[in-house]
Amino acid sequence: MGKSKKAHFQHFMNLNVRGLELSATLAINEKSNKLRSEGKNIYKLGLGQSPFPVPESVVEALRQNAHQKDYLPVKGLPKLREAITEFNLITEKVQFEPENIMIGPGSKELIFLLQLVYYGDLIIPTPSWVSYSPQAKIIGRNVHWVQTKKENQWRLTPEKLEEICESDPERPRIVILNYPSNPTGYTYPLERLKQLAQVARKYRVILVSDEIYGMLHHNNKHVSIARFYPEGTIISSGLSKWCGAGGWRLGTFSFPEELSWLQNALAVVASETFTSTSAPIQYAAIRAFQMGDDIDLYLHHSRRILKTIAKNITHTLNNIYVDVQLPHGGFYIFPDFGYYKDKLAKKGVTSSYELCNKILSETGVAMLPGSDFGRDQSELTCRIAYVDFDGKRALEYADKHPDLGNGFMDEVSPNIKCAIEKLGNWLCDL
């Protein structure tokens, strides 16, 4: 390629990816691993990867289907789509048809392709998952960050959504709601979901309900907004969080019949990009979505474990004036260190990025700054992913102990306990 052509190509590529860096969650994981390889004691509270093993019955299904080698339909294996239809009906009490289910190599890829095929602005409340906005930027879509308040548990309000939509009622829009939330762990109360659904219907908004953590609601009380806006809601989910299978890369989109045209457009692009999701993984996923007593017990203990750890962290942080409320699900909390703002400023720390770097270098505790999730740099918020423990051992412990008492943290998650203690000591020494 000649110099002029190469320069032109690089300029074209830079238009949409200029300034973008490696995904923040992946970057912190790689940095943590590098520091550990150098012999440093690092507490990995950055990457949000499920610590729990894939249920044995699902692993066995993968073994039994390792020979599956044929390309599968672009939209996914028919038997898997049937299993997901039944799964949605049982868990979400929402009816989808098997032909309106789409399987992809992770829900991340499906969300990206959706933004590619649907010409509309992206509306996301802050803080939000780190990849929504960069995906929109890569494609060239407008991103409307919606500011939220800590006092409201960082949630989108129907009033704010109404304000955005009424400014240009005919403008096409995609709204992404993620709950329980990454990075806050909070979810939406029933009445708020109903109100948001009313506004979305009024302005014909396409709503992506990212419910990847829904099955990890700590009290098993997750409710999908698709119950109240079925004709315009796409449920996004997969195996990565509730089934511990992030590396399997299997995501799902459940479309209403009214949006089948959009699913068909997605399938066209999928056919020219990833073709189809791994065949052995899809066959094994049938077992996961069929659930059963073993998976029910697995989820029961997973929720108990995560809730217990969340309570411990929240209580400890509240006692040292770090502002955070008990999360509702998943494995994240989003604390605000604003109480220490003046003391931190004397150490040259005035942003969430500087705060996380300082804490990592001086304590070994790896977290992500709130700015990675769309918050202002000057706001001293961070995301803690409380996953640095042996999930298999935790499940075995929970199965033998109906009451996860004080000894649980010492026995099963000493890294997390130690990390929070180090964090607390560091703050108290400011």
N, C-alpha and C positions, 0 to 999 in steps of 0.2 A: 504494500500500500504506500503510495507516494506521500510526501510530507504534508502537502496541502489537504489531501483527502483524509489523512490520519488526523490532522488538526480539526478538520470539519467534523469528523466522526466523534472525536473526543468532546468537542463543543456541544454537539447534539446530545451526547450521553450525559454531559454535566448539567443540562438544563433541568432535569428532574431529580438527579441524585446528588447534586452539589450540596455539600454540607452534611450528608447522611453518613453515619458511622455504623459499625457493627451493632446489631440489636443489643440494647443495654443489658438485658438479662443474660445473654450469651457472653457478652464482654466481661461482666463481673465474674461469671463462672470460670472463664479462661484465666482471668487475672488471679482468682483465688487458687486455682489449680497450680499456676506458675509459682505463686508464693509458697504454697505447700511443698512443691518440688524442690524449692530452695531451702527447705528445712524449717520454715516459719510455721508457727501454730496459728492456723486460720480457722475461723468459725464461719461456715458458709451459710449465711442468711440472705444471700443475694438471689440466686437462681431459684425460681419456683417450680422445682421438679418434685413430683410425688415421691415420698420416701418408701411407700408401701410396694411390696412385690405384686406382680400380676397374679391374680388368683390361679391356683394350681390347675383347676379344671379348664381355664382358658389357655394356659400354657400347654396342657395336654392336647387341646384341640389344635393348637398350632403344630405340635409334633405330628399329629395324625394327618395334617394337611400340608406338610412341607413339600410334598410331591406336586402340589397344584402349580402348574406352570403356564397355563393358558392366559391370554389377555381376557379380561372380563369386560362386561359392558361399561361404557364410559360413566354412566350414572351409578353403577355399582351392582354387585351380585344380587340377583332377585331375592334369594332366600334371606340375605342379610337385610335387605330393605323391608321385607315382611317382618322380620324380627324387630327392627327399629320402630315400625308402625305400631306393633303390639306394645313395645317398651314405652313409647310416647303416650299411648292410651292408659297404661297402668300407672306410670309415674307422673305424667303431666295432665292426664285426663283431657287430652286434646287428640282429635281424630285427624290423621293424615292418611293419604292413600300411598301404598307402596311405590307406585310409579312417580310420586312426588318427593321421594327421598333421594338425596344425592350423597354419594360417598366420595371423599377426597383424601389426599395424602396429608391429613391434618386440617383442622378447621381454619388454621391460619391461611392456608392456600385458598380455601373456599371463600373466605372473607376478601382476600385480595382479588380473586376473579370476579366476585360480585361487584366490587367497585369498578372493575375494568369494563364490565358489560353494561352497567347501568349508569347513565350519565346523570349524576346528581351530586349535590353538595353532601359532605359528610358532617354529621352533627354528633359530637361526643362530649360528654361531661368530663371535666377534669376533677380529680385525677382519673386517668384511664390507662388501660394496658398500653405498653410501650410501642406496639407495632401498628395500631390502627392508623395513626397520623402519618408515619413514614410511608405506609402502603399507599395512602391517598396522594402523597407528594410524588411518589415514583410514577403514579399513573397520570398525575396532573390535575387532580380534583381539588376543589376548594374545601378547606377544613374549617369548620366553625367550632371552636372550643367554647364550651359552656361552663362558666365559672360556677362553682358550687361552694357551699359553706361547711366548715367543720361542725358547726352547731346542728346542721341538717344531715350529718353523717355523709357529707360529700355526695349527695344524691341530686339527680336532675329533678326539677320541680315542673309540674304541668304549666304553671304560670310562665316559666322561662321558655319552655318549648312553644307555648302559644305566642309569646312575644316574637320569637325568631320566625315562626311560620307566617304570622299575619303580616309581616313586613313585605312579603312577596308570596302570596298564597298559592300561586301556580308553579312555583319553582320546585323541581324534583329534588327530593332529599332522602338520604338514608340516615336513620338514627340508630346508633348502636348502644344498647343497654347491656351491661355485663354485671350479673349478680348471681350468687354472692360475688362481690367485686374483687378483681385484681386491679388495684393494690390494697383496698381497704378492708376487705372481708365482710363489708356490710351488704345487706340486701334491701329490697323494697317492701314496705308493708302493703297489704292487700288493697287498701283504699287508694294508695298512691298509684299502684299499677292500673287500677280502673280509670283514674283521672288521666294518666298519661295515654292510655288507650283511646280515650275519648278525643283528645287533642290530635293524636296520630290519625285517627279515622277522619276527623274533620278536614284535615289537610292532605289526606291520601299519602301520608308518609309511609315509606317502606321501613319497617322496623326489624332490625336484626337483634334477636334476643340471644345474647351469648351466655348460654347456661352451662358452660363447660364445668362449673363448680356446683351446679344445682344438686347433684346427688351427694355432695359433701356439706349440705346445710347441716349445722351441728345438731339441730333438733329434728332433722328429717321433715322439714315443713316448707320446702321450696314450692313456690307457685309460679307458673309461667304466665307472662302477660299475654301469651297466645290464647288463653282462655277468654280474654276480654276483647281481643282484636285479632280474631283468627284469620280473617281474610287478607290482612296486610303484614303478618308477622312470620318471619323465618326463624326457626329455632336452630341455633348453632350449638353443636356439642361434639362429643368424641370420646375416645378411650383414655386420653392422656392423664386426666386428673383423678376421676373416681375409680378407674381401673388400673392405675399405676403404670400405664403403658405409653408414656410420652414418646419414647423412641420407636414405637411401632408405627407412628404417623398415620393414624386413621381418624378422620374427622367426618362429621355428618351435618348436612343441612336438611331440614324438614320444611318443605314449601307448602303453602295452602294451594288448593286448586286454582284460585284466582291469580296466582303468580306463577303458574306453570310455564307461561311464555318466558319468564325470566330464568327459570330453571333450564329451559331448552337452550336459551342463549348461553348460559353458563356451560352447558354440556358441549356446545360447539367449540368454545374456547378450550375447554378441558381436553377435547379430542385432539387438539393441535398442540397441547402442552404436555400434561402428565399422562395422557392416554387412558390410564386406569390405575386404581390403587392396587398395591401388592396383593396378589391372589391368595397366598397362604394367610396373610393377615386378615383379609376379608372373611375367609372361611372360619378362622378362629374367632372372629368378632361375633359371629352368630351366637356362639356359646355365651359370650359376655352379655349380649343384649337380651338373651333369654332368661337371664338372672337365675334364680334357684336358691335353695336354702344356704348353700355354701357362700354364695356371693352376698346374700342378705346379711349373713353373719359377718362377713368381711367388711361390709359397709357399716354395720352397726358398731363394730369395734373401731374402725377408722374414724368415725364421727366422735366417739367417746374420747379417743386419744387426742385428736386435734382440739376438741373443746377443752380438755384438761390442760393442755399446753398453753392454749390461748388465755385461759383464766390465770394461769401462773404468771405469764409474761405481763399481762395487763395489770394485774395486782402489783407486781414488782415495780413496773414503770410508774404507775400512779403514785406509789409511795415516795418516789423521788421527783414528783412534780412534772413528769412527762405526760402530756395530755393525749389520752387515747381511751376509747371505749371498747368494750368487749365485742369482738367480731361475731358475725352470725354464721359464717361458713368458710370453707376453703382453708388455706393455711397462710394467710397474710394478716398483718396489722400495719397501720399507717400512722405512727406516732408523730406528734408535734413537739419539737424541742424548744419552742418559743420562750419558755420560762427562763432558759439559759442564754437568751439572745445577747445581753450586755456582756456577760462573762465570756461568751464565745468570741464576741467582737474584739475583745482585748487580746485574744489569741490569733487574731487575723481571720477568723471564721465568720463570714457574713452570708454564705449561701449554703443550700442543701448539698451541693456538690462538694464544696470545701469541707463541710461537716463530715460527710461519709468518707472522704479521703483521709481526714485527720483521725477519725475513729479507727479506720482500717490500719493505718500506719502505727498507731499508738496502742491499740488493743488487739488487733487481729480479727475484729468483728467486721464482716463484710455485709454491707447493706446497699440499697439503691437510693439515690436522692429523689425527693419529690419532683424535682424539675424534669426527671426522665419520664414522668407520668403527666406532664403538662402543667405542673404548678410553677408559680413564679420562683425564680432562683432565690430571692430573699426570704422566702418562706422556709422555715427550718423543719420541713417534713421529710420523712424517710419511709421506705418500705422494708419491713422485716418479713422474710419468708421463713417461718419456723419449721424447717424441714430437715435440719441437720441431726437426724437420728436414724437408728436402724429400724426400718419399718417392719421387717419380719419379726424381729425380737419384740417390738412393741405389740404386735398383734398376738403373739404367743403369751405375753405378759397379761394383756387385757382379757384374754380368754380364761385365764386362771384367777383373775382378780375382778370380781363384780364391782368393787369400789376402788377406783384409781385414786388412792390417797396421796399423801405428801411424798411417800417413798418412790412414787412413779418417776418423778423428774430425775432423781439420783440414779435410779435403776436403769431407766430406758433412754432418757434424753439428757445425759450429763453435759453434752456439748452446748445445748441450748441454755441450760441453767447457768453454766459457766460463762457463756457469751453475754447473757443479760446481766450477770453479776459484774463482769468486767466493764460493761457499758455503764452500769450504775456507779461503780467506783470512779470511773473516769469523769463522769459528770459531777459527782460530789467533790472531786478534787480540783475542779475548775477555780 
